[in-house]
Amino acid sequence: MKVLVACEFSGTVRDAFAARGHDAWSCDVLPSETPGQHYQGDVREFLEAGWDLLIAHPPCTHLAVSGARWFKDKKDEQAHGLGFVMQLWSAPVDRIAIENPISILSSRWRKPDQILQPWQFGHGEVKATCLWLRGLPKLKPTEIVEGRDPRVHFMPPSEDRWKERSRTYAGIANAMADQWGQSAQAVA
């Protein structure tokens, strides 16, 4: 299966699919942190390349409700962010997952199909993650563990804080590859 993971510099989701034999690519304006198939640039340039599955992690800086106190000053940025999400959703791909935290997407677009937590996939932490799905089933939890540590929420300010907060947990990436990789192959 040909998989594009949009707005991913870490390679976590890409590598989970590649490890299962899929032709998986990541794309981001940043270079990949790990070796692997990666397009560096604007993902919109690659959306029409015949993908079987698109998993997109659009930037949440201006969309996430964690920044609600600045919303009044971010009207243009929010409109741009929402427009980008709509471009991803409109890609000519049958199976699409858009991932974002709790955000204005729920009120300005539509409610997510699923909200999941890292502790459902082997990581004892909380970080509500929303999924908007087309042509894909909801992810089933794979390893419910103890611990409800809000590690990401309490990260101290730093130059790379946004980068560290945006990483996909390996347990969630593996669930995507195992469950969506299988379901997409069954449909194809």
Secondary structure in CASP SS format (residue, H / E / C, confidence):
PFRMAT SS
TARGET T0000
AUTHOR 0000-0000-0000
METHOD secondary structure of the structure
MODEL  1
M C 1.00
K E 1.00
V E 1.00
L E 1.00
V E 1.00
A E 1.00
C C 1.00
E C 1.00
F C 1.00
S C 1.00
G C 1.00
T H 1.00
V H 1.00
R H 1.00
D H 1.00
A H 1.00
F H 1.00
A H 1.00
A C 1.00
R C 1.00
G C 1.00
H C 1.00
D E 1.00
A E 1.00
W E 1.00
S E 1.00
C E 1.00
D E 1.00
V C 1.00
L C 1.00
P C 1.00
S C 1.00
E C 1.00
T C 1.00
P C 1.00
G C 1.00
Q C 1.00
H E 1.00
Y E 1.00
Q E 1.00
G C 1.00
D C 1.00
V H 1.00
R H 1.00
E H 1.00
F C 1.00
L C 1.00
E C 1.00
A C 1.00
G C 1.00
W C 1.00
D C 1.00
L E 1.00
L E 1.00
I E 1.00
A E 1.00
H C 1.00
P C 1.00
P C 1.00
C C 1.00
T C 1.00
H C 1.00
L C 1.00
A E 1.00
V H 1.00
S H 1.00
G H 1.00
A H 1.00
R H 1.00
W H 1.00
F H 1.00
K H 1.00
D H 1.00
K C 1.00
K H 1.00
D H 1.00
E H 1.00
Q H 1.00
A H 1.00
H H 1.00
G H 1.00
L H 1.00
G H 1.00
F H 1.00
V H 1.00
M H 1.00
Q H 1.00
L H 1.00
W H 1.00
S C 1.00
A C 1.00
P C 1.00
V C 1.00
D C 1.00
R E 1.00
I E 1.00
A E 1.00
I E 1.00
E E 1.00
N E 1.00
P C 1.00
I C 1.00
S E 1.00
I C 1.00
L H 1.00
S H 1.00
S H 1.00
R H 1.00
W C 1.00
R C 1.00
K C 1.00
P C 1.00
D C 1.00
Q E 1.00
I E 1.00
L E 1.00
Q C 1.00
P H 1.00
W H 1.00
Q H 1.00
F E 1.00
G C 1.00
H C 1.00
G C 1.00
E E 1.00
V C 1.00
K C 1.00
A C 1.00
T E 1.00
C E 1.00
L E 1.00
W E 1.00
L E 1.00
R E 1.00
G C 1.00
L C 1.00
P C 1.00
K C 1.00
L C 1.00
K C 1.00
P C 1.00
T C 1.00
E E 1.00
I C 1.00
V C 1.00
E C 1.00
G C 1.00
R C 1.00
D E 1.00
P C 1.00
R C 1.00
V C 1.00
H C 1.00
F C 1.00
M C 1.00
P C 1.00
P C 1.00
S C 1.00
E C 1.00
D C 1.00
R H 1.00
W H 1.00
K H 1.00
E H 1.00
R H 1.00
S H 1.00
R C 1.00
T C 1.00
Y C 1.00
A H 1.00
G H 1.00
I H 1.00
A H 1.00
N H 1.00
A H 1.00
M H 1.00
A H 1.00
D H 1.00
Q H 1.00
W H 1.00
G H 1.00
Q H 1.00
S H 1.00
A H 1.00
Q H 1.00
A H 1.00
V H 1.00
A C 1.00
END
